[in-house]
Amino acid sequence: MAKIKDRTEDFKDVVNMGALSLGFKEAKRAALMASFIMHKPSERSHFTKATLRILQGIGILEQFLIKHRKDYVDPHRTTEEERDSIEHEVSVFVKACKEQIDILKTSITDEEANAKGWAGTRGDDANADTITHKHGVVLILSENLHSLTSQFDQLRGVRFQEAINQAMPRRKPKPKWSPPEKTEPTISSEMRGPGEITTEPPMKVQQQVLDDEMRALQVELSSFLDAARDTETKMVEMSALNHLMSTHVLLQAQQIEYLRLKQQRMLRWVTRN
């Protein structure tokens, strides 16, 4: 059997001589010769590119929270409109990242369905391990995003508590309403004729009635104001509770996904053994 000779070095010499004949400069020839040693990295898959984009978005969100944390919490640094703008920006970031993560989950589910053989049997172990690895990557992305949303939820909790404290009605003692006292008509002290007893016009009585009606209206308006403040407080509390519940549901969904992946790995290990 003929002995095989490695002609790689001869090929490099030929390439170098050709580059010299073409007038390549030393830097260009060095880059050309280095290409034989350092190969170009392989093309990244769509999954890897999407994962890097999501990581970049999560990093941008983290830097945004670090930059605006004090502005959002301290009401003396920014106005309510600026705090609403910060909250809107965070919501947009979180929504975009969640949509990208959902797209990755869908692609993994489709790949897992296509990897199954005839009649739903399992494919090769290498492909199954790749799918499990992708599930783990998606879970890590979800946990990183959830960590940031939890931090922002704490900031929102501070703002909600602040709003609740401001909306709490300052209880004032309600003025006690008493029925108007009966006033006797007074006799004028002016000189009157003998046997004449006259009374003053009932102006004071009418004024007293008007004052009593005004106080009654003030009491009624005060009760309406207290009811409106109570309603406002309950609405703020319900909004905060709704947000906390949605965050708790998201955390439970991620825990369920983690348990499902763990169950799949255990089942695959049992099947192999």
C-alpha positions, 0 to 999 in steps of 0.5 A, a space after each residue: 500500500 502506497 504511503 500517503 504524504 502530507 502536502 499541506 506545507 507544500 500547498 502553503 508555500 505555493 499559496 505564499 509564492 502566488 501571493 508574492 507574485 500578485 504583489 500582496 503586502 506582508 499584512 495581507 499575506 499574513 492574514 491569508 496564511 493565518 486563514 489556514 490555521 484559524 478557521 472561520 467560525 461556523 454559522 450560528 443557528 437561528 436558535 442561537 441568534 434568537 437567544 443572543 438577541 433575547 439576552 441582549 434585550 434582558 441586559 438592556 432592560 437591566 441597565 435601564 432599571 439600574 439607571 432609572 431606579 432612583 427616579 422611579 422610587 423617589 417622587 421628588 426627583 420626577 413627576 408622575 408622568 415621567 414615572 408612568 413613562 418609565 413604567 411604560 418603557 419597562 412594560 414594552 421591554 418585558 413584552 418584547 422579551 416574552 414574545 421572543 421567548 414564546 417564539 423559541 418555545 414554539 420552535 422547540 415544540 415543533 422540533 420535538 414533534 418533528 424529531 419523533 419517529 413513526 407512530 410517535 416513537 422517540 428519535 435518536 438520543 443526540 437530538 433528544 439531548 439537544 432539545 432538552 438543552 434548548 428547553 433549559 436555555 429557554 428556562 434560564 432566559 425566563 428566570 432571568 427575565 422574571 428576576 428583573 420583573 420581580 425587582 421592578 414589581 418591588 419598585 411598583 409596590 413602593 409606588 402603589 403603597 405611596 399612592 394608597 397612603 395619599 388616597 387614604 381619606 384624612 378623617 375629620 370629625 363630622 359636624 353634629 347636626 342638631 335641629 333648629 331651636 325654637 325662638 320666641 319672638 322678641 318684643 321691641 324695646 321701642 316705645 309703643 302705644 299702651 296695650 300694643 305688643 308687636 313682634 319683629 319680622 321672622 328674619 332670624 328664624 329664616 337665617 337659622 333655617 338656611 344655616 341648618 340646611 347648609 350644615 346638612 348639605 355640608 355633612 352630606 357632601 362630606 360623606 360623599 367625599 369619604 365614600 369617593 376616597 374609599 372607592 379610590 383606595 380600593 381601586 388602587 389596592 385592587 390594581 396592586 393585587 391584580 399585578 401581584 397575582 399575575 406575577 405569581 401566576 407567571 412564576 408558577 408557570 415557570 416552575 411547572 415548566 421546570 418540573 416538566 423538563 426534569 420529568 422528561 430527563 428522568 424518563 429518558 434516563 430510565 429508558 436508557 437504563 
